[in-house]
Amino acid sequence: MTAAWTLAVARDDLSDTSMLAGDVPDPGDGEALLRVDRVGLTANNVTYAVLGVAMHYWDFFPAEAGLGLVPLWGFAEVVASRTDGVEVGSRVYGYLPPASHLLVQPARVDERGFRDASAHRQHLPSPYNVYALTTADPAYESNRENLQVLYRPLFYTSFMLADQLDDNGYFGADVLVLSSASSKTAYGAAFLLRGNGPEVVGLTSAANVEFTESLGCYDRVVAYDAIPELDASRPTAYLDVLGSADVRARVRERVGEQLVHDAVIGITSQEQFASAAPSGPRPTFFFAPDQIHKRTGDWGREELDRRFGKAWQRFAPVVEGWVDVVEQHGPEALREVWLEVLAGKSAPRTGHILTL
Ligand SMILES: NC(=O)c1ccc[n+]([C@@H]2O[C@H](COP(=O)([O-])OP(=O)(O)OC[C@H]3O[C@@H](n4cnc5c(N)ncnc54)[C@H](OP(=O)(O)O)[C@@H]3O)[C@@H](O)[C@H]2O)c1
């Protein structure tokens, strides 16, 4: 029997890791076993851990008390199955644990894939429970698996964010300010937003200004320490991917009454959310599955997939030039990359891929 492994982190200290060994589970009736094959790691995964309790991200892949399994996106192979329609040897894309294997209970099985109906996942947002077969996914390209692993969930967020802004007339904003502008989620949104009307401004660390400017998807790039240079005369929306209370306070102070919308998209800062000053629009959380839900109602799932596919086909060839994919292998490499991304030490050009 091949051994199984799981990389766990302490919930109260995300840098405290343990590699747990175990036996490979045997699927029971109605179950299937996935072998995790290829995953990515970005600041987004760190956010899943930081919000593990508050947003239930720890609930996807249960662990023993005090430990957490950080969810990852990627590809897995079905290596054993006792579910009709789920074939051994098929390849799926979905939400995976930092582990060698995942036991699932496939439901709503069709030619597109299945959902994991495991009881502990049923209260969690449904887009995270889908396993899509590569054979039926219109956006799948075998030579672009790494891009899909790194960008699919992030660019879906960028796409839904740009769509929500358009859907709401940009909340009346003439200027859109995105923080953590060097992050994949922010620059994907900027790519979609630029040229639609409002000016798109990127806020980033001084060290990442050059990289962010080089992308050419922002009309203007401003360092966090140059916030007083933001234009305070035009209606502005703050699209906060950094999630820093200090930067939010400085943006709000600078833009003042011209702030028309304040959305919290991410927390690359790893801070827990702190409420904003009492004056001006209250920050609202942007959660991609909410807008997915709305558009599924407005357009239907197929039209939403078609529009996303079109945007992805425009973005993929461009973003290939923006990222250096660094591929490493095995559980120890996964642990090292986790610690590097957690510490914020990865360059914005780097896209970490792990084959396991
Ligand atoms: N709301 C949603 O539905 C949703 C969905 C997907 C992603 N997100 C969020 O979007 C954010 C970006 O994720 P990503 O995967 O796109 O990021 P990424 O590409 O890995 O972003 C890297 C950038 O994040 C900033 N950063 C990284 N580590 C940091 C640290 N320790 N301290 C401070 N800043 C740090 C730096 O940008 P700067 O120097 O430019 O600040 C860095 O260049 C995450 O918080 C993620 O959770 C939200």
The ligand as an SDF file (V2000), in Angstrom:
LIG
                    3D

 48 52  0  0  0  0  0  0  0  0999 V2000
  -13.0730   38.1440   -2.5730 N   0  0  0  0  0  0  0  0  0  0  0  0
  -12.8530   37.0540   -3.3030 C   0  0  0  0  0  0  0  0  0  0  0  0
  -13.7940   36.3600   -3.7090 O   0  0  0  0  0  0  0  0  0  0  0  0
  -11.4350   36.6810   -3.6420 C   0  0  0  0  0  0  0  0  0  0  0  0
  -11.1750   35.6710   -4.5790 C   0  0  0  0  0  0  0  0  0  0  0  0
   -9.8350   35.4290   -4.9730 C   0  0  0  0  0  0  0  0  0  0  0  0
   -8.8030   36.1520   -4.3670 C   0  0  0  0  0  0  0  0  0  0  0  0
   -9.0980   37.0890   -3.4210 N   0  0  0  0  0  0  0  0  0  0  0  0
   -8.0260   37.8100   -2.7140 C   0  0  0  0  0  0  0  0  0  0  0  0
   -7.1470   38.5320   -3.5370 O   0  0  0  0  0  0  0  0  0  0  0  0
   -5.9060   38.6970   -2.8310 C   0  0  0  0  0  0  0  0  0  0  0  0
   -4.7440   38.5320   -3.7980 C   0  0  0  0  0  0  0  0  0  0  0  0
   -4.5070   37.1720   -4.0360 O   0  0  0  0  0  0  0  0  0  0  0  0
   -3.5070   36.7010   -5.2020 P   0  0  0  0  0  0  0  0  0  0  0  0
   -3.4320   35.2270   -5.0570 O   0  0  0  0  0  0  0  0  0  0  0  0
   -3.9210   37.3560   -6.4580 O   0  0  0  0  0  0  0  0  0  0  0  0
   -2.1390   37.3290   -4.6970 O   0  0  0  0  0  0  0  0  0  0  0  0
   -0.6360   37.2170   -5.2840 P   0  0  0  0  0  0  0  0  0  0  0  0
   -0.6420   37.3040   -6.7500 O   0  0  0  0  0  0  0  0  0  0  0  0
    0.0800   36.1040   -4.6350 O   0  0  0  0  0  0  0  0  0  0  0  0
   -0.1650   38.6210   -4.6980 O   0  0  0  0  0  0  0  0  0  0  0  0
    1.1190   38.9170   -4.3310 C   0  0  0  0  0  0  0  0  0  0  0  0
    1.1160   40.3930   -3.8570 C   0  0  0  0  0  0  0  0  0  0  0  0
    0.4080   40.5200   -2.6210 O   0  0  0  0  0  0  0  0  0  0  0  0
    1.0770   41.4580   -1.7760 C   0  0  0  0  0  0  0  0  0  0  0  0
    1.6040   40.6700   -0.6500 N   0  0  0  0  0  0  0  0  0  0  0  0
    1.9790   39.3700   -0.6840 C   0  0  0  0  0  0  0  0  0  0  0  0
    2.3680   38.9450    0.5320 N   0  0  0  0  0  0  0  0  0  0  0  0
    2.2340   39.9690    1.3550 C   0  0  0  0  0  0  0  0  0  0  0  0
    2.4650   40.1360    2.7440 C   0  0  0  0  0  0  0  0  0  0  0  0
    2.9260   39.1390    3.5100 N   0  0  0  0  0  0  0  0  0  0  0  0
    2.2170   41.3430    3.2710 N   0  0  0  0  0  0  0  0  0  0  0  0
    1.7370   42.3410    2.4920 C   0  0  0  0  0  0  0  0  0  0  0  0
    1.4720   42.2160    1.1760 N   0  0  0  0  0  0  0  0  0  0  0  0
    1.7260   41.0570    0.6090 C   0  0  0  0  0  0  0  0  0  0  0  0
    2.1580   42.0820   -2.6410 C   0  0  0  0  0  0  0  0  0  0  0  0
    1.5110   43.0920   -3.4220 O   0  0  0  0  0  0  0  0  0  0  0  0
    1.6300   44.7020   -3.2480 P   0  0  0  0  0  0  0  0  0  0  0  0
    3.0630   45.0120   -2.9990 O   0  0  0  0  0  0  0  0  0  0  0  0
    1.1390   45.1910   -4.5870 O   0  0  0  0  0  0  0  0  0  0  0  0
    0.7190   45.0420   -2.1080 O   0  0  0  0  0  0  0  0  0  0  0  0
    2.4930   40.9140   -3.5610 C   0  0  0  0  0  0  0  0  0  0  0  0
    3.1340   41.3250   -4.7620 O   0  0  0  0  0  0  0  0  0  0  0  0
   -5.8960   37.7010   -1.6790 C   0  0  0  0  0  0  0  0  0  0  0  0
   -6.0980   38.3340   -0.4440 O   0  0  0  0  0  0  0  0  0  0  0  0
   -7.0790   36.8290   -2.0360 C   0  0  0  0  0  0  0  0  0  0  0  0
   -7.6650   36.2180   -0.9370 O   0  0  0  0  0  0  0  0  0  0  0  0
  -10.3850   37.3600   -3.0530 C   0  0  0  0  0  0  0  0  0  0  0  0
  1  2  1  0
  2  3  2  0
  2  4  1  0
  4  5  1  0
  4 48  2  0
  5  6  2  0
  6  7  1  0
  7  8  2  0
  8  9  1  0
  8 48  1  0
  9 10  1  0
  9 46  1  0
 10 11  1  0
 11 12  1  0
 11 44  1  0
 12 13  1  0
 13 14  1  0
 14 15  2  0
 14 16  1  0
 14 17  1  0
 17 18  1  0
 18 19  2  0
 18 20  1  0
 18 21  1  0
 21 22  1  0
 22 23  1  0
 23 24  1  0
 23 42  1  0
 24 25  1  0
 25 26  1  0
 25 36  1  0
 26 27  1  0
 26 35  1  0
 27 28  2  0
 28 29  1  0
 29 30  1  0
 29 35  2  0
 30 31  1  0
 30 32  2  0
 32 33  1  0
 33 34  2  0
 34 35  1  0
 36 37  1  0
 36 42  1  0
 37 38  1  0
 38 39  2  0
 38 40  1  0
 38 41  1  0
 42 43  1  0
 44 45  1  0
 44 46  1  0
 46 47  1  0
M  CHG  2   8   1  16  -1
M  END
$$$$
